[in-house]
Amino acid sequence: MTSDRIESLIEARIRAARENGEFDDLPGAGKPLPGRGEPYDEQWWLKEYVRREGIDGEVMLPPGIALKRQVERLPDLVRRLPSEQRVRETVADLNRQIVDYQIRPAPPFVPVRRVDAEAMVALWREALAERFAADRSPADRAAPPPPARRRWFRRAR
């Protein structure tokens, strides 16, 4: 078969499909092409994939920048953690990642310092005290504790 015959066969099938209405009601029919009139972007396919799949753009950041962002967000994360042990585990895990990065840095090199676990624990304790104080109502804080109830029975000895 020559290329002219193949091309005419393809054109004939497209024409027959169009006549049978197989191209009617396709999604996007009658709408302009997305991105038309915008400057060409070489990474359009990657941006579209990230948007379509709902991927967080931070997974594509260089390791140094991603670690720097984790360090910046750590105080907010620490305030919400349930226990001191979880705070220490979270800080230890982040510090391990930072040491790995410091040993084998990847370009662009971003200086990242390890996090002080004791400072994060102190921050967590402050947040815990604030939550505890907020949970108590103003009436609870002003009223004295109820008197101890007397037992009207004796314990068996």
C-alpha positions in Angstrom: 0.0 0.0 0.0 1.2 3.4 -0.7 0.9 6.3 1.6 -1.7 8.0 -0.6 -4.0 4.9 -0.3 -3.5 4.7 3.4 -4.3 8.4 3.8 -7.4 8.2 1.6 -8.6 5.2 3.7 -8.1 7.2 6.9 -9.9 10.2 5.4 -12.8 7.9 4.2 -13.2 6.5 7.7 -13.2 9.9 9.3 -15.7 11.2 6.8 -18.0 8.1 7.5 -17.7 8.6 11.3 -18.6 12.3 10.9 -21.6 11.4 8.8 -22.8 8.8 11.3 -22.6 11.4 14.1 -19.8 9.7 16.1 -18.1 13.0 16.7 -21.3 14.7 18.0 -21.5 15.5 21.8 -17.8 15.0 22.5 -16.6 16.7 25.7 -15.3 20.1 25.0 -17.2 20.4 21.7 -17.6 24.1 20.7 -15.3 25.3 23.4 -12.0 27.0 22.7 -8.8 25.0 23.1 -7.3 25.5 26.6 -4.2 27.7 26.6 -4.9 29.2 23.2 -3.5 32.7 23.0 -1.1 32.2 25.9 2.7 32.0 25.5 4.1 28.5 24.9 5.2 26.8 28.1 7.6 23.8 27.8 6.3 22.3 31.0 2.6 22.6 30.2 2.2 18.8 30.3 3.7 18.6 33.8 1.6 21.4 35.1 -1.5 19.9 33.7 -0.6 16.4 35.2 0.0 17.9 38.6 -3.3 19.8 38.5 -5.3 16.9 37.1 -4.0 14.3 39.5 -4.2 16.7 42.5 -0.5 16.3 43.3 1.0 18.7 45.8 3.6 20.8 44.0 6.0 20.5 46.9 6.9 17.0 46.0 8.8 18.4 43.0 10.8 20.9 45.0 14.6 20.4 45.3 15.4 18.6 48.6 17.0 21.6 50.3 14.0 23.9 49.6 11.6 21.2 50.7 13.5 20.7 54.0 13.6 24.5 54.6 9.8 24.6 54.2 9.4 21.7 56.6 11.5 23.5 59.2 9.5 26.7 58.7 6.2 24.8 59.2 7.4 22.8 62.1 6.2 25.1 64.9 2.6 25.0 63.7 2.8 21.2 63.4 4.3 20.9 66.9 1.5 22.9 68.5 -1.1 20.4 67.2 0.7 17.2 68.2 -0.9 15.1 70.9 2.2 14.2 73.1 5.7 15.2 73.9 6.9 11.8 72.6 5.4 12.6 69.2 7.1 16.0 69.2 10.5 14.4 69.9 9.9 11.8 67.2 8.9 14.4 64.6 11.9 16.5 65.3 14.2 13.5 65.3 12.9 12.4 61.9 13.3 15.9 60.4 16.8 16.2 61.8 17.7 12.8 60.2 16.5 14.1 56.9 18.5 17.3 57.4 21.7 15.4 58.2 21.2 13.1 55.2 20.9 16.3 53.0 23.9 17.9 54.6 26.0 14.7 53.9 24.8 14.5 50.3 23.5 18.0 49.2 21.7 18.3 46.0 21.7 21.5 43.9 20.6 24.1 44.4 22.3 24.0 47.8 20.3 25.6 50.5 21.8 25.7 54.0 19.4 24.0 56.5 20.2 23.8 60.2 19.0 21.1 62.5 16.1 21.8 64.8 16.5 22.1 68.6 14.2 19.4 70.0 14.1 21.0 73.5 12.9 24.3 72.0 10.1 22.5 70.1 9.1 20.6 73.3 8.9 24.0 75.2 6.8 25.4 72.3 4.5 22.3 72.6 4.2 22.7 76.4 3.2 26.4 75.9 0.6 25.4 73.3 -0.7 22.6 75.7 -1.1 25.1 78.5 -3.0 27.5 76.3 -5.3 24.8 75.1 -5.9 23.7 78.7 -6.6 27.3 79.8 -9.0 27.8 76.9 -10.9 24.6 77.7 -11.7 25.7 81.2 -14.6 28.1 81.2 -14.4 31.4 83.1 -16.8 30.1 85.8 -14.5 27.1 86.4 -11.5 29.4 86.9 -13.4 31.7 89.4 -15.3 29.1 91.4 -13.5 27.3 94.2 -13.3 23.5 93.9 -16.3 21.6 95.4 -15.8 20.4 98.9 -14.7 16.8 99.4 -17.6 14.5 100.0 -17.7 12.6 103.2 -18.2 8.9 103.1 -21.0 7.7 105.1 -19.7 4.2 105.3 -16.7 2.6 106.7 -14.3 0.6 104.8 -13.9 -3.0 105.9 -10.5 -3.6 107.4 
